[in-house]
Amino acid sequence: MTEKSEKSTSWGELQALGVPFDVEAMAGMNQKFYKLMMTCNEELMTFGRNRLKQDMDMPQKLASCKTPQEMMDVCLAFYQTAFKQYSDEAGELTKICSDMSAEAQEIYKLPGD
C-alpha cells in the first residue's frame, strides 16, 4: 500500500500569494465575489429563458405559414432577432465581466493595504 503524503502549506506561502489571514476579510471577499457571480448568472438565466421561449414558439409560427415565402419571412425574422439578441447579450456579459475585473482589486485587497 502506498502512503499518500500531503504537503502542508505554510502561512508564509499563503501570504506571498495574497491570501489574507483574517477570517472576516476572507468572508467579505467571498460575499462580494458571490454577489458579482449572482449578477452574471441572473443575466445568463434571464437571457436563456427569453431565448428558449422564442425557440419554443417557432414551430407554431412555422405551422401557421400558408406559403413558402411566409415561411422564409418567419425564419429570417427569427434568425435576425436571435443574432441581435445574442450579440446584445455578449455585450452585456462583457460589461458585467469588465465590472467584475474592475472590482477585483477591491475584493482581494488585503487588510492594511
C-alpha positions, 0 to 999 in steps of 0.5 A, spaced: 500 500 500 502 506 498 502 512 503 499 518 500 503 524 503 500 531 503 504 537 503 502 542 508 502 549 506 505 554 510 502 561 512 508 564 509 506 561 502 499 563 503 501 570 504 506 571 498 500 569 494 495 574 497 491 570 501 489 574 507 489 571 514 483 574 517 477 570 517 472 576 516 476 579 510 476 572 507 468 572 508 467 579 505 471 577 499 467 571 498 460 575 499 462 580 494 465 575 489 458 571 490 454 577 489 458 579 482 457 571 480 449 572 482 449 578 477 452 574 471 448 568 472 441 572 473 443 575 466 445 568 463 438 565 466 434 571 464 437 571 457 436 563 456 429 563 458 427 569 453 431 565 448 428 558 449 421 561 449 422 564 442 425 557 440 419 554 443 414 558 439 417 557 432 414 551 430 407 554 431 409 560 427 412 555 422 405 551 422 401 557 421 405 559 414 400 558 408 406 559 403 413 558 402 415 565 402 411 566 409 415 561 411 422 564 409 419 571 412 418 567 419 425 564 419 429 570 417 425 574 422 427 569 427 434 568 425 435 576 425 432 577 432 436 571 435 443 574 432 441 581 435 439 578 441 445 574 442 450 579 440 446 584 445 447 579 450 455 578 449 455 585 450 452 585 456 456 579 459 462 583 457 460 589 461 458 585 467 465 581 466 469 588 465 465 590 472 467 584 475 475 585 473 474 592 475 472 590 482 477 585 483 482 589 486 477 591 491 475 584 493 482 581 494 485 587 497 488 585 503 487 588 510 492 594 511 493 595 504 
